[in-house]
């Protein structure tokens, strides 16, 4: 059965999306951030509704369940019944739930456990903290506002790319502008320094009757002022008192550093929090059973919604002192997905390392850097003839008679001449090469898929390099090698075929034996970084339970380097 629009399903089964009376009831009785119905609707783009005193949101093929009842104590069985009823009527493919404790039938799908921290507004604040806040106030101006300025955008980027955060928390940072536009009650509590720089900011939701929610916040290391966040916490407490709130909802502990700060200001762990994620079989409304993604009985129907899957062959098992980890050679671009194989692997690990941060904010920072070269940066357009540029356009975009006839040209492809004339050479190189691959169906990225899958499963995910280190590496790619690679674009199809076949079989020599002139395979890009990667992965490998993803070319050296470090290294069975 094809999924119906949520509003149609709700009307058909008399669930009803929330009207004004229901919104008022949720805000009147709500006590967790997920009870802020307007916020949840703006965040998810789904429609809220109530079943058996529990709030749900649904949209497209998904369902979000809030297990904290609006009134009365929490009973797992009652929540499970409300959830089953909603699933039967909405018929979602993907489901998420938050609750104080998961019902028994969801216990195997928990991806995160934590506590909600609250701060009663009438709690006594330590005089020492008030002194620190007062000290910060001498050089900062605090204001309430709703405008998300370029300064806010830069602060968000700086804060997020230096931290490992759960995917749903990162999503809040990425969707701040959208959420502010959709929820008039939200506001930003800003701290500006004397030079007009944004030193810190909190995003607050005063919509629920009983409390103010501290949703997310950020403080700058670039525009650092001591005790800025203490000042904002003091201001948040005062404005909550002025609004007649009972308490401030400080959210989850997230990590030890954030938890310590919340406790320092008087926050206490109040409600348990368990987050679950799973996928439903299409016939779930008949059987009322929950099935996790990797072990669905009807795999054929599940595969219809996934890119074509393969088993990851480019992976080695590491062991030392009885502790196991894994290291995989990643393909930055590839035509197949390895998501199911990764999920099986990640069941055995608690940490996943990639070369660098792969969240969208970090990718945007790198792209912006590449699009704003210094005036003295070499321009590729001056190093290629017009004939060579036309050949490159044909290869990248596929704009010739046969490609159009066979529908193989690239729609919305890059402006080749713009990238050659106005961006850093390495950005032009990666844009042309990835666009050529995309035209041939290479829509996947192994390392990005590993990053996203690990975060979805609640694993600790970390980039081994900072963005600054990665940018220095990109700037080191020799321009003359990029020029030669572009002039040789008529051979890209052969290179692509060798890479695809070699990667599927896990044959490194086959992949790289004839591609020494690939622009990014240099001493600086490969060999020097191998030393850096080794030093940064070793503490995690020594502990065990770690999966590492590096570009496949790095495996040429890293296998022997890991053996020298005392690890047994052999192909995963």
N, C-alpha and C positions, 0 to 999 in steps of 0.2 A: 504493500500500500504506500503510495506516495505521501510524503509529509504534507499536511495541510497548514495554511497559515494559523499561527497561534490563536489569533482572535476568533477565527472560524471554529477551531476546535473548542475553545472556551465557551463560545455561545452554544455550540451543539450539545455540550455536556453540562451546561449551566454552571461552569466554574466561574466565568466572568473575570475579565481583567479588572484591575482595581479602579473603582470610581472614587470620587471625592470622599464619601463616607469611609470606604475601606482604607484609603490613604491616611485619613485622619486617625483611624483606629490603629494602624500600624505605627504611626509616629507617636501616638498616645502611649502605647504599651511597649514599644520597642526598647531593647536594652543592649543590643550588639550592633556594630556598624552595618551589617547586612540587613537590618530592619529599616534602614533609610531607603525607602522604596524608590524615591526619585534618583538618588545616587546610583543604586543598583541598576536601574533601568538605563541611565546614561552610560554607565560603565559597560554593560553587557549588550546594549541595543536589543534587549529582550523585553517581554511584557510580564509584569508581576501579577500573581493571583494567589488566593488563599485556599488551602485545603486542610480541614481539621485543625485550624489554629496555627498552621505552618505556612510561611511565605515561600512561594516558588517563583522562578522566572524561567521563561522559555522563549526560544526564537529559532527559526529554521529547524535544524535537526538536533537541538540540544535542550537540556533541562538542568537548571540549577536549583537545588533544594536547601533551604535554610532550616536546620533541625531544631533551632531554639524556638520553643513555642511562645506565642505572644502572651499567653496567660497560663498560669499554673505550672507545675513542675514538668520536667522533661521525662518522657517514658520512651525508650527506644522502640518498643513494639508499636506504640501509637504513631511515631514518626515513620516507621517502616510501612505501616498500612497507608498513611497519607502519600508516601513516596510511590508505593505500588499503584495506588489509584491514579496518581498523576502520570506515571509512566504508561499505564494502560490507555489513558485518554490522549496524551500528547504523542506517544509512540516515538520518542527520541532515539537517536543513534548514540549520542554522547551525553554522559551525565556527570555532574559534580554535586557534592554535598558537603556542608559544614554542620557540625553538631557537637554537643558536649561529649558524646560517646557514640561510636558507630553501632547501628544495629548488627546483630550477629551475621546476617547475610551480606553485609558490606565489610566485615572485619578484614577480609583479605585484600581490600583495595585502598587501604589507608596509605596516603603518600606524604602526610605531614601531621605532626602532633605538636601542640604548643599550649599556651594559656593566654587568655585575654587579660590585660592589665588595666585596672581602673584607678583613678585618683579622685576621691571625694573632694569637692571644691572647698569644703570647710576644714579640710585637714590642715594641721599646723605645718608650715614650711620651715625648715631649719634656717636659723638666722644667717648661717654661713652662706647658704645658697642665695639668700636675698642680698647679701653683701656682694657676691660675685655678679649677680644680675645688675646691681646698681653700678658696679664698676664698669660693666660693658655699656651701660646706658650713657656714660659720659662721652662716648665716641660713636654712638649709633642712634639713629632715629627709627622708631618702630611705627609702622602704619598698617592699617587694614585696607585691602584693595581686592579687585577682581580681575585686573588686567594682567595677563601673562605676557610680559615684555620679552624682548630679546635677552635681557639680563637674566630673566628667569630660565629661559631656554638654555643658556650657557651654564647656569648653576646646576640645572637638572642633569645635563650631559656630564659635567665634571663629577658630580656626586655619584651617578649611577655606574659609570665605566670603571670606577675604582673599587666597586663592591660586588660581591656575589649575592644576589637576591633571588628569592623565589620568583618564578615566571609571572605569577599573578601580581606580585608587588611591582615588578618592572613594568608590567602592563599599565598600572596606575600612573607611573611617571610618564609613560609614553602617551597616555590618553588624557593628560591633565587639561589641555586646551579644550578638548571635546567635552569633558565632564563639566568644566566651568561654564561652558556655553549652555549645557543642558540642565544645570541645577542652579537656579538663581540664589539659593541660600548659601552656597559655598563661598568662602572667601580665603584670601591669602594674607597671612600675617608676615610682613616683610621687615627685615632689619637692614637699613642702608647706612653705609659708612659716610664719613665726612666728604669723601671724594665722589659720592654718588654711586658707589659700587654696591651690589647686592651681596651682603655677607652671609645671610641665611634667610630661610623662608619656611613656613609651615602651611599646609593646606588643611583647612578645618571645615567641618560640617556641623552646623548648629541646628540642623533640621529636626531631629527627634526631640520630643518634649523634655525628656529627663536628662539629656546629656549633650555634650559637645564631643564630636569625634576628631581626634588627631589622626588624620588619614596618612599623610606622608610629609616628609620634611627633608631639607638639605642644608648643609653649611659648607662654605667654600674654604678650601685650603689656599687658593690663590689670593682671595680678598679676606684673609683670616683676621678676625678680631677675637681675642680671648673671651670666653664665657658668653658668646653670642646666643647660643641655644638656651643657656640658662635664662637669659633675658626674655627670650620668646616664651619660655615656659611660664615665667612669672606673669607675663602679659596675658597668656592664654588662661591662666587661673583667674585673673582679675576679670577678664571679659566674660568668663563662664559664670562667675558670681553675679556680675551685673545683669546677665540674662536669666538669672534664677534657676540655673541648672543644678542638679543633684551631684553629678560627677562628670569627670572627663574620661572618655574612653581612649586609652592610650594604645589600643591595638595589641598585636602579638609581641612576644619577646623577640622573635626573629633570629637574633644572635646574641652572644654574651655581652657584647659592647652596648648594644641598644638596650638590652634588658637591664644592665647595670645602671644606665642613665635614668631609665624610667623608675627603677626602685629608689635611686638616689633622691628623686623628687617626691617620693611617697607612694609611688604606684605599687599595687599589690596584685598578685595572680588571683584572679577571681573566678572566671569560668574556664573549664577545660575546652580545648579546641581540637577537633579532628577533621581532617580534610580528606575526602575520598574522590577518586576519579575512575571511571570505567566506561565501557561501551556495552550497549544493549544489543542482543540479537534482534533481528527484525520481527520475530514472533514472540518477543518478550511479553506482549500484552496477553498472550495465550498461556505461556508457561510460568510467568512471574518469577523468572530466575535471572540472576545477574551473572554475566560472563566477562572476565577480564579480556583485554585485547588479544594477548598472544595465544590464548587457549580456546578461542571460540570454536564450537563444534562445526558451524557452517562457515568454514574459512573462505569458500568461494565467494559468498556474498560480501564478506569483509574485504577481500582483495579487490573487488570491483571499485572500492572507494580509495584504494591506495595506488601509488605508482607501482610499476612492475618491480617485484621484490627479488633479491638475490642474497645468497649467503656471503658474508664478508670473508674473503680468502686472505686478504692482505693484513693478517693479524698474527701476533706471536704471544705465546704464554711465557711469563717470567716467574721464576721461583727462587727464593733465597730464604734460608732458615725456616723452611716449611710454610712460607707466606707467598701467596700467589697474586699476581697482577697481570695485566695484559697491555700490549702496545700495538697500535694499528697504524698503518700507513693510510692517510686520508686522501681522497680525491676532492679537490676544491670544486670541480664540476664533473658531473657524471650522468649517464642516461638512466641509471637504475637506482632504486632505493634499497637500503639495508635496515630499515627501521625495525622490522620484526626480529631480525637477528640481534640488533643492538639491545632491544628490550630483554631478550633472553640473557645476553651478556650482563646487562646492568642489574639483573636480579642478584648477581654475585658480587657487586661492588658498591661502595658507598661514596666514591670520589671519581669524578671524570675530569681529566685535564685536556685542554686544547691549546693550540699555539698561542692564541690571544683571545680577548673577549669577542664574542660573535653576536651579541645582542644588537638590535637595530640602531640604538643610539650610538654605539661604538662604530658601526658600519657607516653611519651618517657622518661622524667626525672624520673618518678616513677619507670618505668621498669628498667632503668639503675641502679638506686639505689638498687633495689632488686637483680640485677645480680652481684653486687660488694660488697659482705658482708665483714665485718671485719674478721680478722683471728680467733678471739675468738667466732664468731657467731656459735651457735649450728648447726650441720648438721643432717638433718633428716635421711640420709642414715645409720647413726650409731645407730639410735633408732628403726629401723624396721628390722625384719628378712628378709632373701631373699624370703621366702615364702610369707610374707606380701607384699613385693614390687611387686612380680609377680601377686598377686591378684589385687593390685592397678593398674598395667598396663592393666590387662584384663578389669577392670571396666572403666578406662579412655579411652582406645583405642579401646575396643570392639574386640580384636583380638582373637576370638575363632571360632570354626567351624560354629556355627549358625549365628553369626554376619556377617561373610564373605558370607555365603549362602544368607542371607537376605540383603546384601549390607549395613550393619549398622556399619561397622568399620570406624574409623576416619582416613581419609587420611591426611598425613602431620601432624600427631598429635605430641605432645611434647615428647621430650626425658625424660621420667619419671626419670630415674636414674640420669641424669644430674641435674635436678631441685632439687632432693633430696640431692645431694652431694655438689652442687656448688652455690646455691642461698640462699637468706634469706628464712626462713621457710614460712613467709606469702606469698611470691611470688610463692613458690611451691604449697601452699594451693589454692590460687586463680587460678593458672594455671591448676591444676588438676581438680578442681571443674568446672571451666568454660569450659574446654575441654570435660569433661563428658557431660555437658549440650549441648554443641555445637553438639556432636555426635547424640543427640536426637532432633536436629532441633531448639535449643534455640539460634538463631542468633541475637536476638534483645536486646537492652538495653534501658530501659525506660528513665533513667536520661540522657543518651547520646542523645537519640532521642529528649528529651525536649530541651537540650542545642542547638543542631543543628537546630531544627525547629524554636526556638525563634530567633536565629541569622539570619536565612534565612528571617524571617519576620521583621527584623530590630528592635527587642526589645532589651532593655538594659539587658544584661545577666551577672551574677556575681556569682563567687564561694564564699561561706561563710567562707571557711577555706583556708589558704595558703597551698602550697605544703609541707612546713616544718611541719606544724601542722598535715597534713595527714600522713606524713612519721613517725612521732612520734607515732601516733595512730597505724599504721600498725606494728611498732616494738613492741608495747605493747601486741599484740595477743599472748596468752600463747602457748608455743611450745608443752606442754603436751596435750593441747586440739586439736592441729593439728594432733598430732600422733594418738590420740584416734579416731579422725574423719577419718583418713586414714585407720586405722584398721577396722573401721566399714563401709567400702566402699560398702559392699554387701547390705547395707540398703539405699543407695543413691537414688535408683529408687523410693522407697516409699516416701522419703523426697521430691523429685522432684514433684511427683504427688500431694502431699498435698499442696505444695507451689503453684503450677499452679492453682489448683481448688480454694484455698482460695483467691488468688490474684484476679482472675477474678470476684469473688463475693464480694470482699472487706471485707473479714472476717479475721481480724487480729488474733483472738484467734485460728482459725483453722490453720493458717499458722505457728504460733510460739508456740502453746501450747505444742507440743511434740518435740521441737527441741532446748531444752535449751543447748545442748552440741555443737551446731554449733560454730566453733572456734571463730568467730568474735563477738558473742553476750556476751560481758563482760561489767563490770562496766565502764571500761576505754573507750571502743569503743562505747558504747551506752549511758549510763546515763550521764557521764561527758560531752559528746559532745552535749547532749540535751540542757544543760544550755548554751553552747556556741552558738548553732544554734538559740536558742530563743533570746538571747541578740542581735544577728546580724540581725535577720529577723524583729524584732519588729519595727524599724524605717520605714521600707518599708510597713509593714502591717498596721501601724498606718495611713500612707498616703493613702493606698488603691491602687487597680489596680496592685496587685502583685500576682504571682504564685510561690510557693515554692515547690521544689522537694527534699525530703530526703529519705534515705533508709526506707523501710516499718517498720522495727523494731523500729525506732525512734518514730513512731506514737503512740506506746503503752503509752509513757509518754507525748508526746507533746500535745496531745488533752487536757488533764487535765491542763497542764501548760498554755496553751493558754486561757483556760476558766478562770484560776486564774488571768491572765493578763487583763481580762475584755472583751474578745471576745466571741461572740456566735459562737459555733462550731457545725455544723450539716452536714450531708451528702449532697453532691451536688445532686440536683434533676435531 
